[in-house]
Amino acid sequence: MLPSDRLSFIILLIVTFEVCVAEQSELICSHQPIVALAGDDVILPCYLDPPISASSETVVWTKPGLDPKYIHFHRDGRLIYDNQNPSYNFRTRLFVDELQNGNVSMKIFNAKISDAGKYFCILESMLEEASIQLTVGVISTPITEVILHNFKDIVLRCESKGWYPEPEVVWLDGEGNLLSAGPTETVRGPDDLYTVSSRVTVEKRHSNNFTCRVQQKDINQTRETHIYVPDDLFTVQSSTCCVWSIVIVIFITVLLFIIIILIAKRIKRNQKNENEQTEKEKDEQQDVEKSVIPRKPNYMKKQNAVENTCEDLPILKGKKEEDQRDQRDKMERSQREETSGTGNNTEDEKQKTLENTKRQRKTSCSDGERLGRREEEWRKSL
C-alpha cells in the first residue's frame, strides 16, 4: 500500500471513530430545577456524556415564548449577536475553554424574575437536545411589631415585602411550637412581587419569645425575625382590661339611671296631661249644660206655687172647714137678730159666696195640674 493510501486510511479510521463516539454521546442537563435569587448569577449546567469535544459544534440555547427565541447562539467559536433576544444582551456566555471537554453549560448574569422558565440546549450537528428549568426568586426579611388590640389582647404582626414566588408565613413560640394564627394576607404588586402579612394573638408564656418565619419551599429560602414581649406589657394589658371593664359598667349604670328618670318624668307628664284633659272636658260639659237648659219661666214658678197650694189642701182642709163652720155660725146668729126677711136674703148671698169660693179653688187646682203636665212635656222634649 502506498504511503498516501495509508494516510487516507488512517484519516478515515479517525473520522469513523469520532463519528461512532459522537453517536454514543448523550447531551444531559440537570433534572432538578435550578434556583437563583434575583440579581445573582446562575449557571444552567449541560454536558456531553461520555465527554467529547464540542468546540466545532453550533451550540444554541433557546427559551419558548420569546421572539426571537435564541438566548445564546454560538457558532465557529463565537457568539452571534444578531440572533440573540435583546433582553439577554451581554448577560449570557458559554465556557469556551470547556467546550473541548463536552461542557456546553450557559451562565446568566444578573438573573431577573422574567428569566424564570424552561430552557433548551441544542447541538445541531449531533441532533441532540435537552431541557432545564430555572426558578428565580426574590426574598426579604420580615418585620414584626406588637399591637395592643381592643386594650385586651396582645397581637403580634409580621410583614414581609418583595417575595417571589408567593411565600407562606408561620409563627413559632420560644420552644419552636407552631402558633395558631389568622389567615395570611397576600398582595401581588405590579412588579409581580408578593407582600405577605400575618397576625397572631399571644398569651403570657415562660419565655415570651416569638418567631415570625417567612418561607418559600420552591426556592428553598427562609427568612425569620424574633420578637420578645415584656412581662410588663401583659400586666398593663390586664390592668387596662380591668379599668375598661369598670368604666363600661359605670357607663351602663349611669345610662340606665338616666333612662329610668326620663321614663318617670314622661309618666308623670302624661298623668298631668290626662288630669288637665279631664278637668277641661268637665268644664266644657258644664258650659254645654248651662247653654242648653234655659231658666224656668215665671209661669213655672206660679205653677209650683199652685201645686204646693193644691198639695197642702188635703192637709188644711179640716181646719178650713172648721173655720167656715164657725163663720157660718156667727153669720147665722147675726141673721137671727135681724128681721126674718132680711135674714133670708143674707143666707142666699152667703150660700153663693161659698159656692164661688169652692169653684175658684177647683179652678186653681186644675190650672196647677195643667201647668205640671206642660212642664213635664217640656222636659221630655229637651
C-alpha positions in Angstrom: 0.0 0.0 0.0 1.3 3.4 -1.0 2.1 5.9 1.8 -0.7 8.2 0.5 -3.2 5.4 0.7 -2.1 4.6 4.2 -2.6 8.2 5.3 -6.0 8.3 3.8 -6.9 5.1 5.6 -5.7 6.5 8.9 -7.8 9.6 8.5 -10.8 7.6 7.6 -10.4 5.5 10.7 -10.1 8.6 12.9 -13.2 10.2 11.4 -15.1 6.9 11.7 -14.0 6.6 15.3 -15.1 10.2 16.1 -18.5 9.6 14.4 -19.0 6.4 16.4 -18.1 8.1 19.6 -20.3 11.1 18.8 -23.2 8.8 18.1 -22.7 7.2 21.5 -22.5 10.5 23.5 -25.7 12.0 25.0 -26.5 15.6 25.9 -27.5 15.8 29.5 -28.9 18.7 31.5 -29.8 18.9 35.2 -33.1 17.2 36.0 -33.5 19.3 39.1 -34.8 22.9 38.8 -32.0 25.5 39.1 -32.9 28.1 41.7 -31.5 31.6 41.7 -32.2 34.8 43.5 -32.9 37.9 41.6 -29.7 39.8 41.0 -27.5 36.7 41.3 -25.5 35.0 38.5 -26.7 31.5 37.7 -25.3 28.6 35.6 -27.5 26.2 33.6 -25.4 23.0 33.6 -25.4 20.8 30.4 -22.7 18.4 29.1 -22.0 15.5 26.8 -21.7 12.0 28.3 -19.3 10.5 27.5 -17.5 13.7 27.1 -16.3 14.7 23.6 -15.2 17.9 22.2 -17.9 20.4 21.1 -15.5 23.1 20.0 -16.6 22.9 16.4 -20.3 22.4 17.2 -23.0 25.0 16.9 -24.4 25.4 20.4 -27.8 27.0 20.7 -29.8 28.0 23.8 -33.5 28.9 23.4 -36.5 29.7 25.6 -40.0 29.1 24.2 -42.3 32.1 24.2 -39.6 34.6 23.2 -39.2 36.4 19.8 -36.5 35.9 18.8 -36.3 32.7 20.8 -32.5 32.5 20.9 -30.9 33.2 24.2 -27.3 32.3 23.1 -26.2 31.3 19.6 -22.6 30.1 19.4 -21.1 29.2 16.0 -17.5 28.9 14.8 -16.1 29.7 18.2 -18.0 33.0 18.8 -21.4 34.4 19.8 -23.8 35.5 17.0 -25.4 38.7 18.5 -27.8 39.2 15.6 -29.8 36.1 16.6 -29.9 36.9 20.3 -33.0 38.1 22.2 -32.4 41.8 23.3 -33.4 41.1 26.9 -30.3 38.8 27.2 -27.8 41.0 25.5 -24.4 40.9 27.4 -26.0 38.7 30.0 -25.1 35.2 28.7 -21.9 33.3 27.9 -20.6 29.7 27.3 -17.5 28.3 28.9 -15.4 28.2 25.7 -12.4 26.6 27.3 -14.6 23.8 28.5 -16.2 23.0 25.1 -13.5 20.6 24.2 -14.5 18.6 27.3 -18.1 18.4 26.3 -19.3 21.2 28.7 -21.9 23.3 26.9 -23.3 25.0 30.1 -24.6 28.6 29.9 -24.2 31.3 32.5 -26.7 34.0 33.0 -25.6 37.2 34.7 -27.9 39.3 37.0 -30.9 37.0 36.9 -34.3 38.5 36.7 -37.8 37.2 37.6 -38.6 37.2 33.9 -35.7 34.8 33.3 -37.6 32.0 35.1 -38.8 29.2 32.9 -37.8 26.3 30.8 -34.6 26.5 28.6 -33.5 24.1 25.8 -29.8 23.4 24.8 -29.4 22.2 21.2 -26.4 20.7 19.3 -27.4 20.9 15.7 -24.9 18.7 14.1 -25.4 15.9 16.7 -29.2 16.4 16.7 -29.0 16.5 20.5 -31.5 18.5 22.6 -32.1 18.7 26.4 -34.1 21.0 28.7 -33.6 22.5 32.1 -35.9 24.5 34.4 -34.8 27.8 36.0 -36.6 29.3 39.0 -35.8 32.9 40.0 -36.9 34.0 43.5 -37.0 37.2 45.5 -36.9 37.3 49.2 -36.9 39.9 52.0 -36.5 40.0 55.8 -39.8 40.2 57.7 -40.6 43.0 60.1 -42.6 42.3 63.3 -44.4 44.6 65.8 -46.6 44.4 68.8 -50.2 45.7 68.7 -52.5 46.1 71.7 -55.8 45.2 70.2 -59.0 46.5 71.9 -57.0 47.2 75.0 -57.3 43.5 76.0 -55.3 41.3 73.6 -51.6 41.2 72.7 -51.4 40.9 69.0 -48.1 40.4 67.0 -48.0 41.5 63.4 -45.4 40.3 60.8 -45.0 41.7 57.3 -42.5 41.0 54.5 -42.4 42.8 51.2 -40.9 41.7 47.9 -41.2 37.9 47.6 -41.3 35.7 44.5 -42.8 33.1 44.2 -45.5 33.5 46.8 -44.3 32.6 50.3 -46.1 31.4 53.4 -45.9 32.7 57.0 -45.8 30.7 60.2 -45.5 31.7 63.9 -43.4 29.8 66.5 -43.1 30.2 70.2 -39.9 30.1 72.2 -40.0 26.3 72.2 -40.4 26.0 68.5 -44.1 25.1 68.6 -46.4 26.4 65.9 -48.9 29.0 66.9 -52.4 29.2 65.6 -52.6 32.4 63.6 -55.1 34.1 61.4 -55.1 33.8 57.6 -52.2 35.3 55.8 -52.9 38.4 53.8 -51.2 38.3 50.4 -50.9 41.2 47.9 -49.2 40.9 44.5 -47.8 44.2 43.2 -47.3 45.4 39.6 -43.8 44.1 39.6 -45.1 40.6 40.3 -43.6 40.6 43.8 -45.7 39.4 46.8 -46.2 41.2 50.1 -47.4 39.0 52.9 -48.6 39.8 56.4 -49.9 37.8 59.3 -51.2 38.4 62.8 -51.3 36.2 65.9 -52.8 36.7 69.4 -50.4 35.6 72.1 -50.6 34.9 75.8 -48.0 35.2 78.6 -45.6 32.3 78.3 -42.4 31.1 80.0 -40.0 32.9 77.7 -42.3 35.3 75.8 -40.1 34.9 72.8 -41.9 34.5 69.4 -40.7 34.0 65.9 -42.2 35.0 62.5 -40.9 32.8 59.7 -41.5 33.5 56.0 -40.5 30.7 53.7 -40.6 29.7 50.1 -40.1 26.0 49.6 -39.8 26.1 45.8 -36.6 28.2 46.0 -35.7 26.7 49.4 -35.5 30.1 51.1 -36.4 31.1 54.6 -36.3 34.3 56.5 -37.3 34.9 60.1 -37.5 37.5 62.8 -37.6 37.1 66.5 -39.6 39.3 68.9 -39.7 39.5 72.7 -42.8 40.7 74.6 -42.0 42.0 78.1 -44.0 40.8 81.1 -44.9 44.3 81.9 -46.9 44.6 78.7 -49.1 41.6 79.8 -49.6 43.3 83.2 -50.6 46.6 81.6 -52.9 44.7 79.3 -54.6 43.0 82.3 -54.9 46.3 84.2 -56.2 48.1 81.2 -58.7 45.4 80.7 -60.0 45.7 84.3 -60.1 49.5 84.1 -62.1 49.5 80.9 -64.5 46.9 82.4 -65.1 49.2 85.3 -65.6 52.1 83.0 -68.1 50.2 80.9 -70.1 49.0 84.0 -70.3 52.6 85.3 -71.3 53.9 82.0 -74.1 51.4 81.6 -75.3 52.1 85.2 -75.5 55.8 84.6 -77.2 55.3 81.3 -79.8 53.1 82.9 -80.4 55.6 85.7 -80.9 58.4 83.2 -83.3 56.2 81.2 -85.3 55.5 84.4 -85.5 59.2 85.3 -86.7 60.1 81.8 -89.3 57.4 81.9 -90.6 58.5 85.3 -90.8 62.1 84.1 -92.7 61.1 81.0 -95.2 59.1 83.0 -95.8 62.0 85.4 -96.2 64.4 82.5 -98.7 62.1 80.8 -100.7 61.8 84.1 -100.8 65.6 84.4 -101.9 66.0 80.8 -104.7 63.4 81.4 -105.9 65.2 84.5 -105.9 68.5 82.8 -107.8 67.0 79.9 -110.4 65.5 82.2 -110.9 68.9 84.0 -111.2 70.6 80.7 -113.8 68.1 79.5 -115.8 68.6 82.7 -115.8 72.4 82.3 -116.8 72.1 78.7 -119.7 69.7 79.7 -120.9 72.2 82.3 -120.8 75.0 79.9 -122.8 73.0 77.4 -125.5 72.1 80.0 -125.8 75.8 81.0 -126.2 76.9 77.5 -128.8 74.2 76.6 -131.0 74.2 79.8 -132.9 77.6 80.0 -134.1 79.4 83.1 -137.5 78.5 84.3 -140.2 81.0 83.2 -142.4 82.8 85.6 -145.4 80.7 84.8 -143.4 77.7 86.0 -142.8 79.4 89.4 -146.5 80.1 89.6 -147.3 76.6 88.7 -145.0 75.3 91.5 -146.8 77.7 93.9 -150.2 76.4 92.8 -149.0 72.8 93.1 -147.8 73.5 96.6 -151.2 75.0 97.4 -153.0 72.0 95.9 -150.8 69.6 97.8 -151.4 71.5 101.1 -155.2 71.5 100.6 -155.9 68.0 101.9 -153.8 68.8 105.0 -155.5 72.1 105.7 -159.0 71.0 104.6 -160.2 70.1 108.1 -159.0 73.4 109.6 -160.6 75.4 106.9 -163.9 73.6 107.3 -163.9 74.3 111.0 -163.2 78.0 110.3 -166.0 78.0 107.8 -168.4 76.4 110.3 -167.5 78.9 112.9 -168.0 81.7 110.4 -171.4 80.3 109.4 -172.5 80.0 113.0 -171.6 83.6 113.6 -173.4 84.7 110.5 -176.5 82.7 111.5 -176.6 84.2 114.9 -176.3 87.7 113.5 -179.0 86.9 111.0 -181.4 85.7 113.7 -181.1 89.0 115.3 -182.2 90.8 112.2 -185.5 90.5 110.7 -186.6 87.3 109.1 -186.9 89.0 105.6 -183.5 90.4 105.5 -182.2 87.2 107.1 -183.4 85.0 104.3 -181.7 87.3 101.6 -178.4 87.3 103.5 -178.3 83.5 103.7 -178.8 83.2 99.9 -175.9 85.6 99.3 -173.7 83.6 101.7 -174.5 80.4 100.0 -173.5 81.9 96.7 -170.3 83.2 98.1 -169.4 79.7 99.4 -170.1 78.1 96.1 -167.9 80.7 94.2 -165.0 80.1 96.7 -165.2 76.3 96.1 -165.3 76.8 92.3 -162.2 79.1 92.4 -160.3 76.5 94.4 -161.1 73.8 92.0 -160.1 76.0 89.1 -156.8 76.8 90.7 -156.0 73.1 91.3 -157.0 72.2 87.8 -154.8 75.1 86.4 -151.9 73.8 88.5 -152.3 70.3 87.2 -152.3 71.6 83.6 -149.1 73.6 84.3 -147.5 70.5 85.8 -148.3 68.5 82.7 -146.9 71.2 80.5 -143.6 71.3 82.4 -143.3 67.5 82.2 -143.9 67.6 78.4 -141.3 70.4 78.1 -138.7 68.4 80.0 -139.3 65.4 77.8 -138.9 67.5 74.7 -135.4 68.5 75.9 
